[in-house]
Amino acid sequence: MNDEIRRETILEYNTHPFNKQTIDDDTYIKVNSNNESCIDNINLYIKIENDIIKDFYFDGEACAITTSATSIMIKSLLGKRISEVLDFITNYENMINELPYNKKILGEANVYDEIYKQQNRKRCALLPYIGLRKAILEYQNNR
Amino acid sequence: MHREDFVILANDLVYFDNAATSLKPKTVIAKMDEYYNSYGVNIKRGDYDLSFKADNEYENVRSLVKDFIKAANTNEIVFTSGVTESLNLIVNGYFKDKLKVNDEILLTKSEHASNILPWFRLSKEKDLNINYIPLDNNYEVTLDNVKKAITPNTKVISIAHVTNVIGDVRPLKEIVKYAHSLGILVVVDAAQSIPHMAVDVQDLNVDFLVFSAHKMCGPTGVGVLYGKEILLEEVSPLNLGGGLNESFTSDGKYTLKSLPYRLEAGTPNIAGVIGLGAAIKYLNNIGIDKINDYVSSLKTYLVNRLSSIPYVKLVNSNGSSGIIAFNIEGIFSQDVAFYLNKYHICVRAGNHCAKILKDEIGIANTVRISLYFYNTKEEIDYFVSLISDKNKILKEMLP
């Protein structure tokens, strides 16, 4: 992937975030994910039924990396089974942390494959996934 | 001014985050090195020359601090680890014993977390009320608004001299005079003012005043609690141990030393205190008024340059301090900071530990530039040239 595509994809999702909307509905799991060392602060709203992500939104204030990464995460995982979602998250985290990962699974999220070069931005790219793991845990604990 | 005094400035670096911490001149580092290399032993053990020397150096700094803030005597100067510890000591060592149910504490929403959270906890513990002095249209504190906020239950006003986001200089002397006429005590967080302007605690007549060494060219991990002696006498130490006791016996009885030692438990940050002394001498040599004038003129220059860029939204352009908060329309503050970092310009993005200020200014996050005497117009020109092209920012802000 070349730099230009990376940059354009991230900027496009930053300018036009996917499913960025506040949801006031108890049937959605709401989790907050914020970055202690900087200022990104997002809420995820997830509706999971029968182990499938049926609906997925976010809101909050965050940098271009977090905003775009959250958008791409939501777009990629809407309609997916929890087992697939967890597999996706693991591969994504491995990519960010420079471990072996399956490129094919990640699709558009591959735009963050060089984020490790900027250690202080890794956390921005991981932030939405930290929230998603929390939400899945909450779903599994309440089942 | 005086850039040659800072080794770090020989690097390709524009440091605009002085409200977070200042850089350290060679003389401060050398003085601390000298302690560790030549007489790096504990204090208050006069049995050998080295300890005597360390003791002298340490206590000399107390005199330097006393003179620097024009305190009445050295008993009023207590060394702490910084503003946070100083404020926690005042809140929990003094006001905890003095305040009663429904007593009221006056703060502002532009205070730093360290001047808010200790009060929050105490107010929960003791069922006290916290109220906020309203800020005016420029997010500043006026005496009129202080008067309006005071109620018959108000017992203490705890505010910054200069705030760390808005950078406004509070009319302390007038506030203190009015507060005292009603028997209200005034606590002042001088973290952002001490590095920039002459502070005279007797002229201001404040009851407690706190600051940190690291924002005034000194080392991290050391700070000062000033209190009027009559008040400090009633502050209970939060830590007990060596250094502050006069005697203790096996039946559980103990007596504490007199001020200021009874508030300094354990081996203190000796090198840090000695470094603070070197920092005070360093600032005195330059002249604190000269620093204030220079930073004010630099700030005016920066405000003028920024005002000419239509998409730059300044939060505060009034105050005379060196602090400016702004946003670039359509770009998240942190992305601006990351962009500038590519050009080795250090700025702060975020809420700057003033997390309830957003209630007042309606903006949670900003980019903050805070200037000091070693910053230059050339640095400002370089910075302004970099943010004068919004497309360049958008193009380069990503990793």
Interface residues (C-beta under 8 A of the other chain):
Chain A: R6 R7 I10 L11 C38 I39 D40 E61 A62 C63 A64 I65 T67 E114 I115 K117 Q118 N120 R121
Chain B: F332 S333 Q334 D335 F338 A349 G350 N351 A364 N365 L394 K395 M397 L398 P399
